[in-house]
Amino acid sequence: MTASVPVRIEIPQIAVDSELMALGLLADGALEVPPGGFPAGWFTGGPTPGEIGPAVIAGHIDQITGPGVFYRLGSLATDDDIRITRADGTVALFRVVRVGQFPKDAFPTELVYGDLDHAGLRLISCGGAFNRGTGHYEDNIVVFADLVPSA
């Protein structure tokens, strides 16, 4: 697909229907995260969903007041669908190929952001055990999905 900014993500299996905000990089090179539990955000430094390469969308699992946009991200399974509506009115349909949980200190950067020969999608959130001492989850959940060719 040609480049077009994503504006909405829908994942029926986990009741996600969220607008998308733009995310960049922090001064230390880490991915910026949305300021609250909603909405999810698209990393503007990568391809748009549907272009060749790994498009990245991040969202929170929860917030102080309750569940966040990706609260149930870890319950996705192979062959679940993810719909990305783009600014040009087109919808990029992705199908989950893998769901992984990785320690934050061993985040699979190359696997998530590395070059692809096809259009891919990576959804990222926190997961695993919550560390009350640091106030953060110890792991990241990463969903890997591939674009479903249009008929």
C-alpha positions in Angstrom: 0.0 0.0 0.0 1.1 3.6 -0.5 2.0 5.7 2.6 -1.0 7.1 4.5 -1.0 8.0 8.2 -3.0 5.6 10.4 -5.9 7.2 12.3 -7.7 4.3 14.0 -7.0 0.7 15.2 -9.7 -1.9 15.7 -9.1 -5.3 17.2 -12.5 -7.0 17.6 -11.2 -10.0 19.6 -10.1 -7.8 22.5 -12.6 -5.0 22.1 -10.1 -2.3 20.9 -11.4 0.6 18.9 -9.0 3.6 19.3 -8.0 6.7 17.5 -4.2 6.9 17.0 -1.8 9.7 18.0 1.7 10.3 16.7 4.6 9.1 18.7 8.3 9.9 18.2 11.5 9.1 20.1 12.6 10.4 23.5 16.0 12.1 23.9 17.5 8.8 25.0 16.3 7.1 21.8 13.5 5.2 23.4 10.0 5.1 21.9 7.7 7.8 23.2 4.6 6.4 24.8 1.1 7.9 24.9 0.6 10.2 27.9 -2.4 8.3 29.2 -4.2 5.0 28.9 -6.0 6.1 25.7 -5.5 6.4 22.8 -2.8 4.1 21.3 -0.1 5.8 19.2 1.7 5.1 16.0 5.6 5.5 15.7 6.1 8.1 13.0 9.7 7.1 12.5 8.7 3.9 10.7 6.5 2.9 7.8 2.8 3.6 7.8 0.7 0.5 8.3 0.4 -1.2 4.9 3.8 0.0 3.6 6.8 -2.5 3.3 8.4 -2.8 6.7 7.4 -2.9 10.4 4.8 -0.3 11.4 4.7 0.1 15.2 1.8 1.0 17.4 2.2 1.3 21.2 -0.4 1.6 24.0 -0.7 1.2 27.7 -2.0 -2.0 29.4 -3.5 0.1 32.2 -3.4 3.4 34.1 -4.1 4.4 37.7 -7.8 4.7 37.0 -8.2 1.3 35.3 -7.5 -0.6 32.1 -5.7 1.0 29.1 -6.3 0.6 25.4 -4.1 -2.6 25.2 -5.3 -4.1 28.5 -6.0 -7.5 26.8 -3.2 -7.4 24.2 -1.5 -10.5 25.5 -4.7 -12.6 24.9 -4.5 -12.1 21.1 -3.8 -15.3 19.2 -2.5 -16.4 15.8 -4.9 -15.5 13.0 -6.7 -12.8 15.0 -7.4 -9.7 12.8 -6.3 -6.1 13.3 -7.8 -3.3 11.2 -6.0 0.0 10.7 -8.0 2.8 9.1 -5.7 5.2 7.3 -6.1 8.9 6.5 -6.7 8.2 2.8 -9.8 6.2 3.8 -8.3 2.8 3.1 -8.2 0.0 5.7 -5.1 -2.2 6.1 -6.1 -5.6 7.5 -3.4 -7.5 9.4 -3.4 -11.0 10.8 -1.6 -11.9 13.9 1.3 -14.4 13.3 2.9 -14.3 16.8 2.4 -12.9 20.3 5.5 -12.7 22.5 6.4 -11.6 26.0 9.9 -10.2 26.5 11.8 -8.9 29.6 12.2 -5.1 29.2 16.0 -5.5 29.7 16.1 -8.0 26.7 13.7 -6.2 24.3 14.0 -7.7 20.8 14.7 -4.4 19.0 15.9 -6.0 15.8 12.9 -8.3 15.7 10.5 -5.4 16.2 12.1 -2.6 14.2 14.3 -4.5 11.7 13.8 -4.5 8.0 11.0 -6.7 6.5 10.4 -7.7 2.8 6.6 -7.3 3.4 4.2 -5.1 5.3 4.2 -5.9 9.0 2.6 -4.5 12.1 4.0 -4.6 15.7 1.8 -3.8 18.6 3.7 -3.1 21.9 2.5 -2.8 25.5 3.7 -3.6 29.0 3.1 -7.0 30.5 4.3 -9.6 32.9 4.6 -8.9 36.6 4.1 -5.4 38.0 7.0 -4.2 40.1 5.6 -2.0 42.9 9.1 -0.8 43.8 9.7 0.8 40.3 6.0 1.3 39.4 6.5 -0.5 36.1 5.8 -3.8 34.5 8.8 -6.0 34.0 8.1 -7.2 30.5 6.7 -6.1 27.2 4.0 -7.8 25.1 4.7 -7.6 21.4 2.2 -8.7 18.8 3.6 -9.5 15.3 1.1 -9.3 12.4 1.3 -9.4 8.6 -0.8 -7.5 6.0 -3.5 -9.6 4.5 -3.3 -9.2 0.7 -6.5 -7.6 -0.7 -8.6 -9.8 -3.0 
